[in-house]
């Protein structure tokens, strides 16, 4: 199989999905997500930097929290996460995030082999990850 593959999704729709998942996940912990701003920036042809700022509320406590990290996709279509961090200027929220940090690091530690999801006989020769209005993964298949 030879050809080109292009996967594209509107950035706004992806970020809305992330907000819905975060809202549901935090609600299960008794935390209300009142705001989530996310910025995606291309830092190379196969790398994206993510910076998020959230406003959280639990009971009468309201505070901001920040998260950041990078995602990269190599020639073999293996997705890796790096420089993942969570933090808050609020010491109580920072303490709560410290407990979650281990789970986040565990979830982002292992690479994700996207090529394993391709049909048998399909091999990727080149891959690119672009961030703009859309998040686009393009690849040349050989």
N, C-alpha and C positions, 0 to 999 in steps of 0.2 A: 504494500500500500504506500503510495506517495501522494503528496499534496500539502496543503496548508490547513491549519486548524486555527480558528479564531473564536475565543469565548469572550463575550462582552456583557457587562451588566451595568446599569446606571449606578453611579456612586451613591446617589441619594437613596435609591431603593435598598442598596446593601447596608448603608448606615442606618436606615429605618429598621431593617431586620435586626441589626446589632442592638439597637435601642430596645426593641420589643423583647429580645432574648435577655438582655441585661435587666430590664424591668421585671420580667417574670422570675429570673434567677434571684434577684435581690429581694423580691417580695416574699419568696419562700424562706428567706432569712429574717423577715420582719423589717426590711429596709425599703424605703420608698425612694425611687430615683426620680428626682424632680427636674433634672436637666442633664443632658449628656451631649457635649460637643466633641466631635471627632474630626481630626484632620489627617488626611492621607497625603503623603508626598513621595514622589518617585525620587530615589536617591541613586539610581543606576538603572540600566536596562532590565534588570531582574530583581530589583529590590525596592521595597516600599517601607517608609517610616510611618508609624502610627502614633499620634499623640491625642490623648483623650482627657477631658476635664469634666468631672461629674459633680453634681450637687446632690447630696444624699440627706435623707431624714429618717431618724428612728426615734419614735416618741417625740420628746421635746428637743432632742439633739438634731442640729442641722449643720452640715459641714461640707466642704469640698474635698474631692480626692482626685488625684491625677494618675494616669497610667500611660506608659509609652513602651515602644518596642519596634522591632524591625522584622520584616518577613522577606525572605529571599527564595528565589526559585532557580535551581541550577540547570545545567544542560540536560540532565537526566530527568527533569521535571520532579525533583525532590524539593519539597517546601520545608524550609527551616525558619525557626523563630530565634531571635537573639535580642540581647539588651532589654529584656522585659523587666519593667519596674512598676511598682505601685507605691504611692505615697500620699501624704496629707500633712498640711501644716498643723492640723488639729491633733494633739497627742492621743486623744481617745480614739479617733478614727485611724490614726497611724497604727495604734495597737491592734485594732480590729483587722486592718489590712495586713499586718505582720502574720496573723493567723492564716489569712487567705493566700498570702504570697507563696507558700509551699505548694498549695494546690495548683496555683497558676503556673508556677515554674515546672511542676510535674507535667501538666497538660501541654506545655509548649516545649518540653525538653526533647521529645522524640520527633525526628523528621517524618514528614508525611510523603509517601511515595505516590505521587499522582500518576506516574507512568504505569503503575500496577493496575490502574483502573482502565487502561486502554485495552482494546481487543488484541488477541494474540496476533503476532506478526506486525504490529504497528510499532515503529521506533521513531523517537523524536531526535532530530538532528540539531535543532536550534529552538530556543524559546525566549520569549520577551514578555515582560510585565510592565504595563503602562498605567499610570493614574492620571486621569483628567476628569472630564464630565462623566466618563465611563471608566470602569476598571476593566482592562483588557489583557487577556493572556493570548498570545499568538505563538504558533509553533510551526516549524517545517517538519513534515513527516517523510521518512525515507524507508 
